[in-house]
């Protein structure tokens, strides 16, 4: 059942990207896990018609792809302008953007919200498929954007994913020689 849920989430995200839904929102603390899933979708021709570059945005770095940083994009408005004018197939993952939606007593940034609303049509009609995915530890959507952003449920890791991580941790520690680990399969399952 858990694998089916994961496959369904992957397929759901792929279908929304392929259908050119401009904005998706995934609420999770597991940024690396969701980024890994998005990257696997972006390069899988069986899931997505046009492969896409995955570009992330953080407050600390601005827009970046692997080792490539796009200059002058730490400012959220500049980042949105860059996204709007980008002329290649891409998925933009905005990791710290929820703070502009009003959080912990802060007022929403109405210019950012208006810019996102203005971008909806240009992203949908772009010659190149583009999508924006907001990844945040909390679900926070301003009323003005509720019609334009599709919320995706991102479930917890499956048993198999957790077991894979445990196996990797055991292998790393065995190779380093610092720790001796001798667990039976039932002991691994208990962990």
Wavefront OBJ file of the C-alpha trace (Angstrom):
o trace
v 0.000 0.000 0.000
v 2.810 2.450 0.876
v 4.552 1.933 -2.465
v 1.252 2.497 -4.211
v 0.817 5.797 -2.366
v 4.318 6.916 -3.322
v 3.746 5.921 -6.951
v 0.445 7.793 -6.890
v 2.108 10.938 -5.501
v 4.826 10.749 -8.130
v 2.277 10.222 -10.895
v 0.037 12.997 -9.551
v 2.898 15.492 -9.513
v 4.028 14.385 -12.989
v 0.493 14.766 -14.370
v 0.134 18.258 -12.891
v 3.511 19.302 -14.289
v 2.717 17.848 -17.703
v -0.676 19.597 -17.682
v 1.243 22.830 -16.999
v -0.375 23.692 -13.696
v 1.599 26.857 -12.952
v 1.885 26.599 -9.149
v 2.053 23.576 -6.848
v 2.532 23.629 -3.071
v 4.056 20.785 -1.069
v 4.089 21.098 2.689
v 6.929 19.052 4.190
v 10.005 19.326 6.387
v 11.780 16.878 4.085
v 13.169 19.220 1.447
v 15.811 16.797 0.163
v 13.335 13.952 -0.234
v 10.858 16.099 -2.159
v 13.662 17.579 -4.298
v 14.849 14.072 -5.127
v 11.322 13.120 -6.209
v 10.933 16.272 -8.328
v 14.309 15.694 -10.011
v 13.393 12.096 -10.822
v 10.105 13.251 -12.366
v 11.764 16.078 -14.321
v 14.080 13.679 -16.136
v 11.671 10.758 -16.660
v 10.283 10.861 -20.209
v 7.716 8.190 -19.366
v 6.206 10.509 -16.736
v 6.686 13.935 -18.221
v 6.525 14.727 -21.934
v 9.309 17.327 -21.895
v 12.293 16.891 -19.559
v 12.898 19.982 -17.449
v 15.724 21.588 -15.586
v 15.126 21.809 -11.826
v 16.110 25.184 -10.382
v 15.784 25.887 -6.663
v 15.409 29.164 -4.790
v 16.427 29.834 -1.181
v 16.772 33.060 0.757
v 20.476 32.362 1.180
v 21.373 31.511 -2.416
v 18.718 32.856 -4.743
v 18.065 30.720 -7.821
v 20.527 27.880 -8.402
v 20.857 24.643 -10.319
v 23.467 22.228 -8.973
v 26.674 24.285 -9.029
v 25.254 27.101 -11.175
v 23.864 30.202 -9.470
v 21.769 32.786 -11.266
v 23.042 36.215 -10.226
v 20.830 38.858 -8.657
v 17.992 36.460 -7.747
v 18.095 36.493 -3.929
v 15.486 39.240 -4.032
v 12.128 37.436 -4.379
v 10.752 39.881 -6.955
v 13.895 39.546 -9.103
v 13.601 35.757 -8.819
v 9.978 35.858 -10.004
v 10.921 38.128 -12.905
v 13.704 35.684 -13.827
v 11.255 32.755 -13.709
v 8.760 34.609 -15.868
v 11.357 35.434 -18.534
v 13.171 32.060 -18.466
v 13.053 30.490 -21.913
v 13.719 26.809 -21.344
v 11.621 23.977 -19.894
v 12.033 24.191 -16.125
v 10.625 23.443 -12.710
v 11.358 26.132 -10.148
v 11.303 24.945 -6.539
v 10.906 27.877 -4.133
v 11.940 26.675 -0.677
v 11.609 29.678 1.626
v 8.829 31.517 -0.125
v 6.071 30.949 2.438
v 7.454 33.839 4.492
v 6.149 36.246 1.837
v 2.655 34.841 2.314
v 2.490 36.181 5.890
v 3.813 34.027 8.690
v 4.264 34.306 12.456
v 2.774 37.768 12.746
v 4.336 39.116 9.539
v 2.100 40.744 6.990
v 1.916 39.162 3.542
v 4.018 40.833 0.848
v 1.221 42.041 -1.413
v 3.585 42.897 -4.293
v 4.899 39.323 -4.340
v 1.367 37.932 -4.198
v 0.248 40.220 -7.033
v 3.300 39.245 -9.114
v 2.478 35.558 -8.675
v -1.098 36.177 -9.790
v 0.161 38.105 -12.817
v 2.539 35.254 -13.693
v -0.188 32.608 -13.814
v -1.160 33.287 -17.430
v 2.383 33.873 -18.693
v 3.554 30.558 -17.206
v 0.581 28.666 -18.674
v 1.093 30.227 -22.110
v 4.888 30.058 -22.182
v 6.406 28.436 -25.271
v 8.411 26.290 -22.832
v 6.754 24.295 -20.065
v 7.462 25.910 -16.693
v 6.119 25.174 -13.242
v 6.711 26.651 -9.814
v 6.615 24.393 -6.758
v 6.540 25.940 -3.286
v 8.108 23.675 -0.650
v 7.495 24.722 2.921
v 7.350 23.126 6.366
v 3.939 24.751 6.856
v 0.941 25.183 4.601
v 0.308 28.887 4.308
v -1.679 30.271 1.394
v -2.984 33.801 1.071
v -6.624 33.977 0.035
v -5.601 35.760 -3.180
v -3.598 32.718 -4.337
v -5.870 29.876 -3.259
v -7.415 29.544 -6.726
v -4.051 29.537 -8.506
v -2.015 27.103 -6.363
v -2.608 23.346 -6.262
v -1.766 21.675 -2.942
v -0.019 18.277 -3.076
v -0.057 15.824 -0.170
v 3.434 14.470 0.444
v 3.229 11.338 2.542
v 5.768 10.031 5.020
v 8.580 7.756 3.799
v 7.623 4.163 3.091
v 8.996 1.233 5.077
v 11.262 0.407 2.130
v 12.639 3.973 1.992
v 13.377 3.959 5.716
v 15.026 0.522 5.434
v 17.162 1.791 2.525
v 18.352 4.754 4.624
v 19.165 2.430 7.542
v 21.144 0.133 5.203
v 23.099 3.134 3.872
v 23.891 4.278 7.429
v 25.077 0.786 8.363
v 27.287 0.564 5.243
v 28.878 3.971 5.867
v 29.665 3.079 9.463
v 31.037 -0.359 8.524
v 33.341 1.197 5.914
v 34.628 3.799 8.345
v 35.479 1.087 10.860
v 34.383 3.308 13.739
v 31.371 1.220 14.720
v 30.687 -2.495 14.544
v 27.121 -3.203 13.525
v 25.690 -6.696 13.569
v 21.908 -6.504 13.237
v 19.553 -9.290 12.267
v 16.688 -8.498 9.870
v 14.091 -8.427 12.677
v 16.296 -6.018 14.647
v 16.516 -3.730 11.612
v 12.746 -3.818 11.320
v 12.399 -2.824 14.988
v 14.735 0.120 14.427
l 1 2 3 4 5 6 7 8 9 10 11 12 13 14 15 16 17 18 19 20 21 22 23 24 25 26 27 28 29 30 31 32 33 34 35 36 37 38 39 40 41 42 43 44 45 46 47 48 49 50 51 52 53 54 55 56 57 58 59 60 61 62 63 64 65 66 67 68 69 70 71 72 73 74 75 76 77 78 79 80 81 82 83 84 85 86 87 88 89 90 91 92 93 94 95 96 97 98 99 100 101 102 103 104 105 106 107 108 109 110 111 112 113 114 115 116 117 118 119 120 121 122 123 124 125 126 127 128 129 130 131 132 133 134 135 136 137 138 139 140 141 142 143 144 145 146 147 148 149 150 151 152 153 154 155 156 157 158 159 160 161 162 163 164 165 166 167 168 169 170 171 172 173 174 175 176 177 178 179 180 181 182 183 184 185 186 187 188 189 190 191
